Amino acid sequence: MTQLNTSEGSSYMLEKVVYYALLVAIFLMPSVPAVFVELTIRPEELLLPVVALILLKNRDLNKNSYLLFLMLFAAYIFLTIVVNGRFFKVRDYFEIYKLAKYGILFMYFFRYTKLVDFRHSVRLVLGGLLVFNLAQYFNIFYFNEYIEPLYAKAIHLRSFGVNSIGMPAVKRMLGTMGNPNNNALMFLFFAIFFAPIPKQSRLDTVLFLLSFLAILACQSRTGMIAFMVVMFVHFIVQAIRRMAKWRYVTKYAVGLVLVFFCFSTVDNLWIERGIEQTENMTEAQIIELQEQQAAESGVDVNSNDYIMSLVEQDMSQTTSVKGRLEVWKHLWGMVKKKPIFGHGPYKEYFYDNNLYSESEYMLVIWRYGFIGLLFYLVWIALPLIRSFKHYDYVSHKYLWLYSIVIMLAAITNNPFSEPRILAIYALLIGHFFFLLSKTPEVDEKTLADR
C-alpha cells in the first residue's frame, strides 16, 4: 500500500510540474532553433511527448466532444490536402500538427487544472510578464540588446521607440511575443481574467489596471478596440444580472481614464522630445544620423531589410488598410475558383509571393473553402454553446470575452497563426471544461475563486 501511494504521489508531482512548466514555456520562454532544419521550436512543443504520455497513461484522451471535433477538423484538413494533390507536400501537414498540439494541450489543461490554484498561477505568470515587459519597454540593463533579440525579429527591434531617422517616436512594447499586436492579445487574456467584479480583491484590481496599461504600451489598434468591446460587454452583462451598480462601474471607468491619461502624457513627452531634437537638424545631419543608427544596429544602409524597416515605420499607418484590401481582393479571386475545399494549407504560396493574408477568416476560406470556415467558427463556438447550457457568467466570462477578442482580431490579423495565442486559448478552453465538469458540485462563489 505504501509503495502504491508513493507511486501515486510521484505521478501527481510530475503532472503538477509539467503543468507549471507549460505555463512558463507558453508565456515567458522564447522559441529555440531546430538542430537540423531552418525552423524554430516552441518550448511547450518539447514538453508535448511528456504531456501525451501522461494523458495516454491515465487514459485521458477520450470521451470529450470537443476533442472529437478537433479530430474531425484535422481529418477535413487532410482531405483538402488530398483533393488539391498535395499529398507529398510535407509543409502542409504542419497545419494538422498545429491542431493536434492544440488538442493535446487542451486535454492536459482540462484534466490537470485540478492540481493547481489556477488564479494564483495566473497571477504569478502575469507578475513575471510585467517585469519582463517593463525591462523591455525601458531597455533596462540593455535588455533590447541582449535579451529581446531572442524573442523579436530584428526589424521590430530596429524600429522600437524611434522613427526612420532614429529620433524618439511612439514605443510599441514587444515583450515575450516579440510583436506588439500579439503582445496586446496576450495581455487581453489577463485583462479579461482580472476584469472587475463586485467584491474583487484589491490585488486583482491592480493586476487588471496593469494589464490595461500593458495593452496601451503595445499601441495596438486591434488590441484597444477589442479591449473596449469586451469591457463594454462585461459591464453591460453585469448590469443586466444586477451585479454592478453605477457607482461601481463609474469607479473603474474613472480608473481606466486616469491610467490612459497618464500613459498618453508620458508617451507624448517622449515624442515631443524627438520633434525638438530634429527641428534644428540639417538634412545632412539627418542622413548622418540615419547611417549612424544603421551602423549601430549592424545593418547595411543600402540593404533591403533596412529600407523595408523605414517603409514599415513611416508608411504602415497610411497604407495598411489599402494593402489589406488589395490582398483580400487577390485572395478572394482565388477563393471563387475553389470555394468548397479551398487550395489546401499551401503555405509556400504566401512565402513565395511575399503575401500575408491580413485576416484569419480570409486565410481559412482560401485554404479550406467555406466548409473550412464553418469548422473554424465551430472551433470557437462549440464551447460557447456548451456554456449557454450551463449559464454562469462569473466562471465562464473568460471564455466568452476572450472568444470575442479572437473573433475581432481575426478580422484584420491572424491570432491562431501565433502558436502562443493558440496555446493560451487551449489553456482557456481546458479551464472552462474543467469548471463545467465541476459545476454540479460547487457553488458560484467557489467557481469565481478558482
Order of alpha helices (4+ residues) and beta strands (2+ residues): alpha-beta-beta-alpha-alpha-alpha-alpha-alpha-alpha-alpha-alpha-alpha-alpha-alpha-alpha-alpha-alpha-alpha-alpha-alpha
